[in-house]
Amino acid sequence: MARGVTSTPISMETSDELCRASLVAAPLGQGDADELARVFAALADPVRLRLLSIVAAQGEVCSCDLEVPLAKSQPTISHHTRVLVEAGLLHGEKRGRWTWWRVSADRLAALRRVLGS
Amino acid sequence: MARGVTSTPISMETSDELCRASLVAAPLGQGDADELARVFAALADPVRLRLLSIVAAQGEVCSCDLEVPLAKSQPTISHHTRVLVEAGLLHGEKRGRWTWWRVSADRLAALRRVLGS
């Protein structure tokens, strides 16, 4: 990071619902089902899945390096990253003009547990 | 099953894309991302998540036993089971008037692998 550039974390406080929920252990309550549906909705888009996979493969990626591989404009990328942050799947750090993104490994692990691992 | 009642399996041939795809190993190709997005879209609904969890918890469930716990009509339940069958997450067996549903453990395991297990 350049000297003097402030760094601002970008993430959402996500609820604990997802940690307790399981799709295969017992019938889901309405609250857990609502919370889980929101997270799966964030994954139900091919651009967001490709974005997540690019970030996951590289560890940390600047928004400025997502335009070319996704063939999307910066406003479109901002929309998709916002949806992923709200679902707790992505978190970022604003450094100067650009945001650097990382995938939430904890959130992916929680989803795997939900699906019965 | 009552004697003389024919049994008809209900399932979809799902592609192999999901087995190869991984969200965390390398950038997803467009085909894998499209296929995965369709499966996550099937999970992005609280009624379908509750339906899956009820079937998973009991192993096998008759459509006729889903109306009360889901508080939904039979046509609504049929719509949601059809979406889940098309995503490869549910398979059924028609016995006489009713269909008996099971969750596809293989499909859930494939999704866990996609998410990085």
gemmi code that builds the backbone of each chain (N, CA, C; Angstrom):
import gemmi

chains = {
    "A": [
        ("MET", (0.852, -1.181, 0.000), (0.000, 0.000, 0.000), (0.897, 1.244, 0.000)),
        ("ALA", (0.533, 2.246, -0.762), (1.339, 3.469, -0.824), (1.295, 4.173, 0.532)),
        ("ARG", (2.415, 4.789, 0.895), (2.480, 5.499, 2.166), (1.463, 6.647, 2.178)),
        ("GLY", (0.749, 6.811, 3.262), (-0.188, 7.915, 3.378), (-1.569, 7.613, 2.823)),
        ("VAL", (-1.733, 6.454, 2.166), (-3.053, 6.091, 1.664), (-3.820, 5.414, 2.794)),
        ("THR", (-4.999, 5.953, 3.130), (-5.756, 5.329, 4.217), (-6.441, 4.073, 3.711)),
        ("SER", (-6.649, 3.157, 4.645), (-7.250, 1.865, 4.315), (-8.550, 1.720, 5.097)),
        ("THR", (-9.646, 1.479, 4.390), (-10.952, 1.372, 5.034), (-11.557, -0.002, 4.767)),
        ("PRO", (-11.793, -0.798, 5.827), (-12.387, -2.122, 5.601), (-13.834, -2.003, 5.135)),
        ("ILE", (-14.233, -2.882, 4.224), (-15.603, -2.942, 3.747), (-16.123, -4.349, 3.976)),
        ("SER", (-17.016, -4.500, 4.944), (-17.619, -5.818, 5.178), (-18.945, -5.601, 5.879)),
        ("MET", (-19.747, -6.635, 5.951), (-21.035, -6.547, 6.615), (-21.007, -7.421, 7.858)),
        ("GLU", (-21.664, -6.949, 8.908), (-21.914, -7.822, 10.046), (-22.990, -8.811, 9.616)),
        ("THR", (-22.629, -10.074, 9.484), (-23.638, -11.060, 9.096), (-24.118, -11.789, 10.348)),
        ("SER", (-25.359, -12.240, 10.300), (-25.940, -12.858, 11.488), (-25.335, -14.241, 11.724)),
        ("ASP", (-25.641, -14.799, 12.874), (-25.151, -16.138, 13.214), (-26.050, -17.237, 12.687)),
        ("GLU", (-27.187, -16.860, 12.072), (-28.156, -17.854, 11.601), (-27.470, -18.952, 10.785)),
        ("LEU", (-26.600, -18.482, 9.867), (-26.008, -19.413, 8.921), (-25.147, -20.463, 9.614)),
        ("CYS", (-24.554, -20.116, 10.728), (-23.678, -21.050, 11.432), (-24.473, -22.190, 12.053)),
        ("ARG", (-25.695, -21.880, 12.468), (-26.503, -22.910, 13.141), (-27.306, -23.753, 12.163)),
        ("ALA", (-27.624, -23.164, 11.004), (-28.553, -23.827, 10.088), (-27.937, -25.059, 9.441)),
        ("SER", (-28.786, -26.036, 9.155), (-28.371, -27.193, 8.368), (-29.530, -27.620, 7.496)),
        ("LEU", (-29.214, -27.845, 6.247), (-30.252, -28.239, 5.296), (-30.633, -29.704, 5.476)),
        ("VAL", (-29.789, -30.487, 6.113), (-30.000, -31.935, 6.108), (-30.239, -32.540, 7.490)),
        ("ALA", (-30.090, -31.754, 8.558), (-30.205, -32.327, 9.902), (-31.642, -32.335, 10.407)),
        ("ALA", (-32.373, -31.278, 10.123), (-33.735, -31.140, 10.646), (-34.438, -30.079, 9.810)),
        ("PRO", (-35.777, -30.074, 9.822), (-36.495, -29.042, 9.067), (-36.035, -27.646, 9.474)),
        ("LEU", (-35.734, -26.816, 8.475), (-35.287, -25.437, 8.720), (-36.433, -24.581, 9.234)),
        ("GLY", (-36.144, -23.706, 10.172), (-37.119, -22.700, 10.579), (-37.197, -21.597, 9.534)),
        ("GLN", (-38.228, -20.774, 9.650), (-38.435, -19.725, 8.647), (-37.280, -18.725, 8.623)),
        ("GLY", (-36.770, -18.361, 9.807), (-35.684, -17.376, 9.866), (-34.417, -17.879, 9.195)),
        ("ASP", (-34.045, -19.120, 9.505), (-32.862, -19.709, 8.871), (-33.055, -19.819, 7.360)),
        ("ALA", (-34.260, -20.229, 6.949), (-34.528, -20.398, 5.512), (-34.428, -19.053, 4.791)),
        ("ASP", (-34.948, -18.005, 5.410), (-34.873, -16.670, 4.798), (-33.424, -16.210, 4.655)),
        ("GLU", (-32.655, -16.389, 5.715), (-31.247, -15.970, 5.711), (-30.446, -16.747, 4.658)),
        ("LEU", (-30.646, -18.061, 4.640), (-29.925, -18.893, 3.675), (-30.304, -18.567, 2.242)),
        ("ALA", (-31.588, -18.323, 2.017), (-32.051, -18.008, 0.656), (-31.363, -16.744, 0.153)),
        ("ARG", (-31.154, -15.774, 1.043), (-30.470, -14.541, 0.637), (-29.023, -14.820, 0.211)),
        ("VAL", (-28.364, -15.708, 0.948), (-26.970, -16.021, 0.602), (-26.911, -16.776, -0.734)),
        ("PHE", (-27.805, -17.764, -0.905), (-27.808, -18.501, -2.173), (-28.202, -17.595, -3.340)),
        ("ALA", (-29.059, -16.605, -3.089), (-29.431, -15.665, -4.160), (-28.204, -14.887, -4.634)),
        ("ALA", (-27.312, -14.577, -3.708), (-26.082, -13.871, -4.095), (-25.213, -14.746, -4.996)),
        ("LEU", (-25.323, -16.065, -4.816), (-24.529, -16.995, -5.632), (-25.235, -17.386, -6.933)),
        ("ALA", (-26.477, -16.965, -7.080), (-27.281, -17.413, -8.223), (-27.098, -16.510, -9.437)),
        ("ASP", (-25.887, -16.121, -9.688), (-25.595, -15.234, -10.817), (-24.211, -15.581, -11.364)),
        ("PRO", (-24.117, -15.883, -12.659), (-22.825, -16.332, -13.203), (-21.718, -15.288, -13.112)),
        ("VAL", (-22.061, -13.998, -13.229), (-21.007, -12.968, -13.118), (-20.445, -12.960, -11.697)),
        ("ARG", (-21.350, -13.041, -10.701), (-20.856, -13.040, -9.313), (-20.047, -14.293, -9.005)),
        ("LEU", (-20.445, -15.440, -9.563), (-19.674, -16.662, -9.336), (-18.292, -16.542, -9.966)),
        ("ARG", (-18.220, -15.977, -11.179), (-16.911, -15.816, -11.822), (-16.061, -14.815, -11.045)),
        ("LEU", (-16.698, -13.742, -10.561), (-15.984, -12.740, -9.756), (-15.396, -13.398, -8.500)),
        ("LEU", (-16.232, -14.143, -7.780), (-15.744, -14.821, -6.563), (-14.580, -15.758, -6.891)),
        ("SER", (-14.708, -16.509, -7.982), (-13.665, -17.492, -8.313), (-12.355, -16.806, -8.686)),
        ("ILE", (-12.444, -15.661, -9.336), (-11.225, -14.903, -9.682), (-10.551, -14.400, -8.404)),
        ("VAL", (-11.355, -13.849, -7.488), (-10.791, -13.333, -6.231), (-10.218, -14.483, -5.397)),
        ("ALA", (-10.965, -15.591, -5.315), (-10.506, -16.735, -4.511), (-9.193, -17.289, -5.052)),
        ("ALA", (-9.083, -17.359, -6.372), (-7.883, -17.963, -6.973), (-6.650, -17.105, -6.704)),
        ("GLN", (-6.838, -15.776, -6.632), (-5.690, -14.881, -6.459), (-5.475, -14.440, -5.013)),
        ("GLY", (-6.454, -14.706, -4.141), (-6.307, -14.315, -2.742), (-6.849, -12.918, -2.491)),
        ("GLU", (-6.325, -11.951, -3.215), (-6.780, -10.563, -3.082), (-6.711, -9.907, -4.460)),
        ("VAL", (-7.787, -9.216, -4.815), (-7.842, -8.627, -6.156), (-8.400, -7.205, -6.063)),
        ("CYS", (-7.788, -6.308, -6.816), (-8.261, -4.919, -6.927), (-9.463, -4.870, -7.876)),
        ("SER", (-10.454, -4.035, -7.529), (-11.588, -3.819, -8.432), (-11.120, -3.484, -9.846)),
        ("CYS", (-10.010, -2.749, -9.910), (-9.509, -2.306, -11.213), (-9.021, -3.467, -12.070)),
        ("ASP", (-8.774, -4.630, -11.442), (-8.311, -5.792, -12.198), (-9.440, -6.777, -12.500)),
        ("LEU", (-10.684, -6.365, -12.249), (-11.824, -7.256, -12.516), (-12.522, -6.905, -13.832)),
        ("GLU", (-12.307, -5.697, -14.323), (-13.027, -5.265, -15.535), (-12.704, -6.146, -16.734)),
        ("VAL", (-11.433, -6.422, -16.940), (-11.038, -7.183, -18.137), (-11.512, -8.632, -18.072)),
        ("PRO", (-11.203, -9.380, -16.994), (-11.629, -10.793, -17.014), (-13.153, -10.966, -17.014)),
        ("LEU", (-13.873, -10.024, -16.391), (-15.337, -10.160, -16.351), (-16.006, -9.475, -17.546)),
        ("ALA", (-15.251, -8.653, -18.258), (-15.813, -7.889, -19.385), (-17.037, -7.088, -18.949)),
        ("LYS", (-16.890, -6.452, -17.775), (-17.973, -5.623, -17.226), (-17.411, -4.262, -16.830)),
        ("SER", (-18.294, -3.265, -16.816), (-17.876, -1.919, -16.417), (-17.717, -1.846, -14.903)),
        ("GLN", (-17.033, -0.809, -14.438), (-16.807, -0.641, -12.997), (-18.122, -0.497, -12.220)),
        ("PRO", (-19.131, 0.246, -12.711), (-20.404, 0.298, -11.962), (-21.071, -1.075, -11.827)),
        ("THR", (-20.983, -1.885, -12.876), (-21.564, -3.235, -12.812), (-20.805, -4.091, -11.802)),
        ("ILE", (-19.488, -3.970, -11.817), (-18.676, -4.710, -10.839), (-19.015, -4.249, -9.423)),
        ("SER", (-19.186, -2.942, -9.239), (-19.547, -2.421, -7.911), (-20.882, -2.990, -7.427)),
        ("HIS", (-21.842, -3.081, -8.339), (-23.136, -3.674, -7.963), (-22.947, -5.103, -7.468)),
        ("HIS", (-22.199, -5.896, -8.235), (-22.047, -7.312, -7.870), (-21.232, -7.481, -6.586)),
        ("THR", (-20.183, -6.674, -6.406), (-19.418, -6.797, -5.159), (-20.280, -6.398, -3.964)),
        ("ARG", (-21.162, -5.395, -4.140), (-22.034, -4.981, -3.025), (-22.962, -6.138, -2.609)),
        ("VAL", (-23.531, -6.833, -3.605), (-24.410, -7.969, -3.298), (-23.626, -9.050, -2.532)),
        ("LEU", (-22.406, -9.304, -2.971), (-21.593, -10.345, -2.320), (-21.163, -9.935, -0.912)),
        ("VAL", (-20.880, -8.640, -0.718), (-20.540, -8.153, 0.631), (-21.748, -8.288, 1.547)),
        ("GLU", (-22.934, -7.923, 1.047), (-24.145, -8.006, 1.870), (-24.460, -9.450, 2.261)),
        ("ALA", (-24.049, -10.397, 1.425), (-24.261, -11.819, 1.729), (-23.134, -12.385, 2.594)),
        ("GLY", (-22.156, -11.543, 2.917), (-21.056, -11.991, 3.783), (-20.029, -12.834, 3.050)),
        ("LEU", (-20.104, -12.876, 1.706), (-19.220, -13.765, 0.947), (-17.914, -13.087, 0.530)),
        ("LEU", (-17.913, -11.768, 0.571), (-16.755, -11.004, 0.115), (-16.507, -9.898, 1.122)),
        ("HIS", (-15.252, -9.591, 1.379), (-14.979, -8.370, 2.121), (-13.834, -7.622, 1.452)),
        ("GLY", (-13.843, -6.328, 1.661), (-12.900, -5.501, 0.917), (-12.200, -4.490, 1.786)),
        ("GLU", (-11.217, -3.875, 1.198), (-10.475, -2.824, 1.885), (-10.226, -1.704, 0.884)),
        ("LYS", (-10.738, -0.536, 1.189), (-10.582, 0.608, 0.290), (-9.227, 1.243, 0.555)),
        ("ARG", (-8.430, 1.320, -0.485), (-7.106, 1.949, -0.379), (-7.014, 3.010, -1.475)),
        ("GLY", (-7.156, 4.259, -1.043), (-7.174, 5.324, -2.046), (-8.408, 5.182, -2.916)),
        ("ARG", (-8.220, 5.173, -4.228), (-9.352, 5.169, -5.160), (-10.013, 3.796, -5.285)),
        ("TRP", (-9.236, 2.725, -5.089), (-9.732, 1.385, -5.407), (-9.996, 0.536, -4.168)),
        ("THR", (-10.843, -0.452, -4.347), (-11.089, -1.428, -3.279), (-10.441, -2.751, -3.649)),
        ("TRP", (-9.830, -3.382, -2.633), (-9.203, -4.696, -2.803), (-10.086, -5.730, -2.124)),
        ("TRP", (-10.380, -6.794, -2.853), (-11.372, -7.772, -2.382), (-10.744, -9.092, -1.993)),
        ("ARG", (-11.362, -9.702, -0.957), (-11.017, -11.064, -0.547), (-12.304, -11.861, -0.347)),
        ("VAL", (-12.251, -13.158, -0.598), (-13.395, -14.030, -0.341), (-13.408, -14.392, 1.138)),
        ("SER", (-14.601, -14.468, 1.734), (-14.721, -14.890, 3.125), (-14.693, -16.417, 3.214)),
        ("ALA", (-13.535, -16.942, 3.590), (-13.399, -18.404, 3.701), (-14.346, -18.953, 4.774)),
        ("ASP", (-14.557, -18.171, 5.842), (-15.462, -18.614, 6.907), (-16.885, -18.796, 6.385)),
        ("ARG", (-17.308, -17.856, 5.534), (-18.676, -17.921, 5.021), (-18.842, -19.133, 4.096)),
        ("LEU", (-17.832, -19.409, 3.270), (-17.907, -20.584, 2.401), (-17.929, -21.861, 3.240)),
        ("ALA", (-17.139, -21.886, 4.312), (-17.130, -23.069, 5.192), (-18.497, -23.242, 5.849)),
        ("ALA", (-19.119, -22.126, 6.259), (-20.457, -22.206, 6.864), (-21.459, -22.771, 5.866)),
        ("LEU", (-21.346, -22.345, 4.612), (-22.263, -22.856, 3.581), (-22.061, -24.354, 3.350)),
        ("ARG", (-20.795, -24.786, 3.378), (-20.543, -26.228, 3.218), (-21.186, -27.006, 4.357)),
        ("ARG", (-21.105, -26.460, 5.576), (-21.743, -27.134, 6.722), (-23.262, -27.177, 6.531)),
        ("VAL", (-23.826, -26.091, 6.054), (-25.274, -26.050, 5.796), (-25.679, -27.183, 4.847)),
        ("LEU", (-24.820, -27.435, 3.857), (-25.141, -28.432, 2.835), (-24.786, -29.841, 3.277)),
        ("GLY", (-24.360, -29.983, 4.525), (-24.261, -31.330, 5.081), (-22.890, -31.912, 5.234)),
        ("SER", (-21.830, -31.099, 5.201), (-20.497, -31.691, 5.363), (-20.257, -32.075, 6.818)),
    ],
    "B": [
        ("MET", (-45.619, -49.835, -0.767), (-46.376, -49.490, -1.972), (-47.510, -50.505, -2.144)),
        ("ALA", (-48.698, -50.025, -2.484), (-49.844, -50.919, -2.673), (-49.591, -51.818, -3.874)),
        ("ARG", (-50.067, -53.065, -3.782), (-49.881, -54.009, -4.867), (-50.562, -53.476, -6.142)),
        ("GLY", (-49.893, -53.586, -7.259), (-50.499, -53.170, -8.518), (-50.308, -51.694, -8.827)),
        ("VAL", (-49.737, -50.916, -7.886), (-49.486, -49.501, -8.167), (-48.145, -49.382, -8.876)),
        ("THR", (-48.131, -48.785, -10.059), (-46.864, -48.658, -10.776), (-46.033, -47.527, -10.183)),
        ("SER", (-44.734, -47.667, -10.321), (-43.798, -46.699, -9.759), (-42.997, -46.078, -10.894)),
        ("THR", (-43.018, -44.762, -10.980), (-42.324, -44.062, -12.068), (-41.293, -43.105, -11.487)),
        ("PRO", (-39.990, -43.325, -11.797), (-38.981, -42.395, -11.265), (-39.104, -41.019, -11.913)),
        ("ILE", (-38.841, -39.983, -11.115), (-38.839, -38.611, -11.607), (-37.503, -37.987, -11.261)),
        ("SER", (-36.668, -37.778, -12.261), (-35.388, -37.120, -12.015), (-34.924, -36.526, -13.329)),
        ("MET", (-33.908, -35.690, -13.242), (-33.361, -35.065, -14.446), (-31.947, -35.580, -14.656)),
        ("GLU", (-31.583, -35.763, -15.925), (-30.179, -35.986, -16.251), (-29.464, -34.659, -16.068)),
        ("THR", (-28.609, -34.580, -15.077), (-27.880, -33.328, -14.885), (-26.484, -33.474, -15.481)),
        ("SER", (-25.941, -32.359, -15.914), (-24.649, -32.418, -16.606), (-23.532, -32.691, -15.610)),
        ("ASP", (-22.356, -32.964, -16.160), (-21.186, -33.216, -15.312), (-20.471, -31.941, -14.909)),
        ("GLU", (-20.919, -30.791, -15.444), (-20.233, -29.521, -15.169), (-19.973, -29.331, -13.677)),
        ("LEU", (-21.018, -29.615, -12.893), (-20.955, -29.320, -11.474), (-19.868, -30.119, -10.776)),
        ("CYS", (-19.616, -31.318, -11.273), (-18.623, -32.173, -10.629), (-17.216, -31.627, -10.813)),
        ("ARG", (-16.990, -30.958, -11.948), (-15.644, -30.470, -12.233), (-15.409, -29.082, -11.666)),
        ("ALA", (-16.497, -28.307, -11.517), (-16.354, -26.900, -11.159), (-15.865, -26.723, -9.724)),
        ("SER", (-15.111, -25.650, -9.504), (-14.738, -25.260, -8.152), (-14.699, -23.738, -8.087)),
        ("LEU", (-15.324, -23.224, -7.041), (-15.379, -21.776, -6.881), (-14.044, -21.222, -6.389)),
        ("VAL", (-13.207, -22.069, -5.818), (-12.025, -21.550, -5.126), (-10.690, -21.979, -5.736)),
        ("ALA", (-10.727, -22.890, -6.724), (-9.461, -23.411, -7.243), (-8.902, -22.556, -8.374)),
        ("ALA", (-9.780, -22.082, -9.230), (-9.346, -21.335, -10.412), (-10.550, -20.566, -10.939)),
        ("PRO", (-10.313, -19.512, -11.737), (-11.450, -18.773, -12.297), (-12.395, -19.706, -13.053)),
        ("LEU", (-13.696, -19.579, -12.760), (-14.711, -20.402, -13.409), (-14.881, -19.982, -14.863)),
        ("GLY", (-15.072, -20.963, -15.729), (-15.463, -20.664, -17.099), (-16.938, -20.279, -17.165)),
        ("GLN", (-17.341, -19.715, -18.304), (-18.725, -19.252, -18.437), (-19.727, -20.403, -18.305)),
        ("GLY", (-19.409, -21.543, -18.889), (-20.342, -22.677, -18.848), (-20.554, -23.177, -17.439)),
        ("ASP", (-19.458, -23.351, -16.693), (-19.569, -23.794, -15.300), (-20.330, -22.765, -14.468)),
        ("ALA", (-20.048, -21.483, -14.701), (-20.710, -20.424, -13.928), (-22.215, -20.422, -14.207)),
        ("ASP", (-22.596, -20.609, -15.467), (-24.025, -20.648, -15.823), (-24.720, -21.828, -15.140)),
        ("GLU", (-24.081, -22.985, -15.207), (-24.665, -24.200, -14.619), (-24.819, -24.055, -13.101)),
        ("LEU", (-23.748, -23.561, -12.463), (-23.774, -23.386, -11.010), (-24.814, -22.353, -10.582)),
        ("ALA", (-24.915, -21.280, -11.336), (-25.880, -20.222, -10.996), (-27.300, -20.794, -11.014)),
        ("ARG", (-27.575, -21.687, -11.955), (-28.911, -22.304, -12.011), (-29.187, -23.128, -10.763)),
        ("VAL", (-28.179, -23.862, -10.293), (-28.376, -24.695, -9.094), (-28.568, -23.806, -7.862)),
        ("PHE", (-27.740, -22.758, -7.732), (-27.895, -21.866, -6.575), (-29.226, -21.116, -6.645)),
        ("ALA", (-29.713, -20.822, -7.854), (-31.019, -20.156, -7.975), (-32.128, -21.056, -7.419)),
        ("ALA", (-31.980, -22.354, -7.608), (-32.981, -23.276, -7.062), (-32.978, -23.247, -5.529)),
        ("LEU", (-31.815, -22.936, -4.946), (-31.686, -22.881, -3.483), (-32.018, -21.494, -2.923)),
        ("ALA", (-32.217, -20.530, -3.805), (-32.396, -19.137, -3.361), (-33.858, -18.826, -3.054)),
        ("ASP", (-34.531, -19.741, -2.416), (-35.944, -19.549, -2.092), (-36.238, -20.246, -0.767)),
        ("PRO", (-36.777, -19.514, 0.221), (-36.970, -20.120, 1.547), (-37.937, -21.309, 1.560)),
        ("VAL", (-38.954, -21.279, 0.696), (-39.881, -22.424, 0.669), (-39.164, -23.672, 0.169)),
        ("ARG", (-38.350, -23.498, -0.888), (-37.630, -24.668, -1.407), (-36.597, -25.179, -0.416)),
        ("LEU", (-35.946, -24.273, 0.315), (-34.979, -24.712, 1.324), (-35.686, -25.483, 2.438)),
        ("ARG", (-36.844, -24.989, 2.872), (-37.585, -25.701, 3.922), (-38.067, -27.051, 3.404)),
        ("LEU", (-38.531, -27.076, 2.142), (-38.972, -28.338, 1.537), (-37.823, -29.360, 1.523)),
        ("LEU", (-36.659, -28.919, 1.036), (-35.492, -29.819, 0.993), (-35.146, -30.323, 2.382)),
        ("SER", (-35.187, -29.436, 3.371), (-34.777, -29.836, 4.727), (-35.779, -30.828, 5.332)),
        ("ILE", (-37.043, -30.675, 4.999), (-38.052, -31.629, 5.495), (-37.828, -33.004, 4.867)),
        ("VAL", (-37.579, -33.011, 3.551), (-37.353, -34.286, 2.859), (-36.052, -34.924, 3.353)),
        ("ALA", (-34.995, -34.114, 3.494), (-33.703, -34.648, 3.939), (-33.807, -35.248, 5.338)),
        ("ALA", (-34.548, -34.584, 6.215), (-34.647, -35.053, 7.599), (-35.384, -36.383, 7.685)),
        ("GLN", (-36.346, -36.590, 6.782), (-37.163, -37.815, 6.857), (-36.696, -38.897, 5.891)),
        ("GLY", (-35.805, -38.550, 4.969), (-35.315, -39.541, 4.010), (-36.173, -39.602, 2.765)),
        ("GLU", (-37.454, -39.856, 2.948), (-38.395, -39.899, 1.823), (-39.721, -39.341, 2.290)),
        ("VAL", (-40.298, -38.462, 1.491), (-41.544, -37.798, 1.898), (-42.513, -37.753, 0.720)),
        ("CYS", (-43.782, -38.048, 1.009), (-44.848, -37.942, 0.020), (-45.235, -36.473, -0.168)),
        ("SER", (-45.516, -36.096, -1.417), (-46.016, -34.733, -1.683), (-47.191, -34.391, -0.779)),
        ("CYS", (-47.994, -35.397, -0.487), (-49.203, -35.177, 0.313), (-48.869, -34.790, 1.750)),
        ("ASP", (-47.644, -35.065, 2.176), (-47.238, -34.720, 3.546), (-46.440, -33.419, 3.609)),
        ("LEU", (-46.401, -32.664, 2.509), (-45.659, -31.399, 2.497), (-46.575, -30.188, 2.658)),
        ("GLU", (-47.868, -30.377, 2.387), (-48.798, -29.238, 2.425), (-48.853, -28.604, 3.810)),
        ("VAL", (-48.988, -29.430, 4.840), (-49.162, -28.889, 6.199), (-47.893, -28.197, 6.697)),
        ("PRO", (-46.714, -28.857, 6.665), (-45.539, -28.164, 7.217), (-45.136, -26.925, 6.421)),
        ("LEU", (-45.374, -26.930, 5.106), (-44.992, -25.760, 4.299), (-46.111, -24.726, 4.215)),
        ("ALA", (-47.321, -25.125, 4.621), (-48.497, -24.237, 4.517), (-48.661, -23.721, 3.092)),
        ("LYS", (-48.500, -24.640, 2.135), (-48.638, -24.289, 0.711), (-49.574, -25.294, 0.045)),
        ("SER", (-50.205, -24.842, -1.039), (-51.110, -25.720, -1.790), (-50.300, -26.716, -2.623)),
        ("GLN", (-50.972, -27.760, -3.064), (-50.298, -28.790, -3.862), (-49.729, -28.223, -5.175)),
        ("PRO", (-50.427, -27.338, -5.902), (-49.800, -26.764, -7.116), (-48.521, -25.979, -6.801)),
        ("THR", (-48.507, -25.255, -5.691), (-47.298, -24.513, -5.308), (-46.167, -25.477, -4.976)),
        ("ILE", (-46.508, -26.536, -4.247), (-45.489, -27.545, -3.924), (-44.959, -28.191, -5.202)),
        ("SER", (-45.845, -28.475, -6.154), (-45.414, -29.074, -7.434), (-44.452, -28.151, -8.174)),
        ("HIS", (-44.739, -26.855, -8.157), (-43.832, -25.899, -8.807), (-42.433, -25.977, -8.180)),
        ("HIS", (-42.390, -25.948, -6.850), (-41.081, -25.930, -6.177), (-40.339, -27.264, -6.348)),
        ("THR", (-41.049, -28.371, -6.297), (-40.363, -29.657, -6.500), (-39.831, -29.747, -7.932)),
        ("ARG", (-40.564, -29.193, -8.886), (-40.091, -29.232, -10.284), (-38.778, -28.454, -10.424)),
        ("VAL", (-38.701, -27.278, -9.796), (-37.466, -26.475, -9.854), (-36.299, -27.256, -9.235)),
        ("LEU", (-36.577, -27.912, -8.123), (-35.512, -28.665, -7.433), (-35.089, -29.901, -8.235)),
        ("VAL", (-36.044, -30.544, -8.904), (-35.706, -31.694, -9.764), (-34.839, -31.226, -10.932)),
        ("GLU", (-35.214, -30.104, -11.545), (-34.452, -29.582, -12.687), (-33.030, -29.195, -12.285)),
        ("ALA", (-32.839, -28.828, -11.021), (-31.496, -28.486, -10.526), (-30.743, -29.724, -10.045)),
        ("GLY", (-31.392, -30.880, -10.143), (-30.728, -32.121, -9.744), (-30.673, -32.322, -8.245)),
        ("LEU", (-31.392, -31.507, -7.478), (-31.304, -31.564, -6.016), (-32.316, -32.524, -5.391)),
        ("LEU", (-33.336, -32.856, -6.147), (-34.423, -33.701, -5.633), (-34.747, -34.729, -6.706)),
        ("HIS", (-35.045, -35.949, -6.272), (-35.625, -36.877, -7.240), (-36.815, -37.572, -6.601)),
        ("GLY", (-37.705, -38.012, -7.457), (-38.963, -38.535, -6.947), (-39.377, -39.823, -7.609)),
        ("GLU", (-40.398, -40.427, -7.024), (-40.949, -41.647, -7.582), (-42.460, -41.536, -7.485)),
        ("LYS", (-43.109, -41.592, -8.628), (-44.563, -41.488, -8.655), (-45.152, -42.863, -8.365)),
        ("ARG", (-45.969, -42.920, -7.326), (-46.634, -44.183, -6.972), (-48.120, -43.892, -6.887)),
        ("GLY", (-48.840, -44.315, -7.928), (-50.261, -43.998, -7.959), (-50.446, -42.502, -8.089)),
        ("ARG", (-51.233, -41.914, -7.209), (-51.573, -40.502, -7.342), (-50.447, -39.574, -6.877)),
        ("TRP", (-49.639, -40.045, -5.927), (-48.671, -39.150, -5.278), (-47.238, -39.434, -5.678)),
        ("THR", (-46.399, -38.426, -5.499), (-44.961, -38.595, -5.725), (-44.244, -38.584, -4.380)),
        ("TRP", (-43.270, -39.469, -4.251), (-42.437, -39.554, -3.051), (-41.066, -38.994, -3.391)),
        ("TRP", (-40.591, -38.097, -2.546), (-39.375, -37.334, -2.844), (-38.202, -37.721, -1.956)),
        ("ARG", (-37.023, -37.685, -2.562), (-35.757, -37.853, -1.849), (-34.790, -36.750, -2.276)),
        ("VAL", (-33.928, -36.353, -1.367), (-32.882, -35.377, -1.706), (-31.721, -36.110, -2.374)),
        ("SER", (-31.098, -35.479, -3.360), (-29.922, -36.067, -4.002), (-28.673, -35.760, -3.178)),
        ("ALA", (-28.237, -36.769, -2.416), (-27.044, -36.585, -1.576), (-25.820, -36.310, -2.449)),
        ("ASP", (-25.770, -36.920, -3.639), (-24.636, -36.702, -4.543), (-24.550, -35.238, -4.976)),
        ("ARG", (-25.717, -34.656, -5.245), (-25.724, -33.264, -5.715), (-25.278, -32.321, -4.592)),
        ("LEU", (-25.734, -32.599, -3.373), (-25.298, -31.764, -2.246), (-23.788, -31.903, -2.031)),
        ("ALA", (-23.285, -33.133, -2.177), (-21.838, -33.340, -2.012), (-21.065, -32.589, -3.098)),
        ("ALA", (-21.605, -32.593, -4.331), (-20.945, -31.862, -5.425), (-20.914, -30.368, -5.127)),
        ("LEU", (-22.007, -29.857, -4.565), (-22.045, -28.426, -4.220), (-21.039, -28.096, -3.123)),
        ("ARG", (-20.897, -29.003, -2.149), (-19.897, -28.760, -1.089), (-18.499, -28.698, -1.701)),
        ("ARG", (-18.232, -29.595, -2.660), (-16.915, -29.571, -3.323), (-16.715, -28.256, -4.073)),
        ("VAL", (-17.761, -27.807, -4.750), (-17.694, -26.526, -5.478), (-17.287, -25.402, -4.534)),
        ("LEU", (-17.819, -25.455, -3.307), (-17.573, -24.384, -2.333), (-16.255, -24.566, -1.589)),
        ("GLY", (-15.496, -25.593, -1.992), (-14.127, -25.651, -1.516), (-13.794, -26.677, -0.459)),
        ("SER", (-14.648, -27.675, -0.288), (-14.323, -28.691, 0.740), (-13.225, -29.597, 0.236)),
    ],
}
model = gemmi.Model(1)
for chain_id, residues in chains.items():
    chain = gemmi.Chain(chain_id)
    for i, (resn, *xyz) in enumerate(residues, 1):
        res = gemmi.Residue()
        res.name, res.seqid = resn, gemmi.SeqId(i, " ")
        for name, pos in zip(("N", "CA", "C"), xyz):
            atom = gemmi.Atom()
            atom.name, atom.element = name, gemmi.Element(name[0])
            atom.pos, atom.b_iso = gemmi.Position(*pos), 0.0
            res.add_atom(atom)
        chain.add_residue(res)
    model.add_chain(chain)
structure = gemmi.Structure()
structure.add_model(model)
structure.setup_entities()
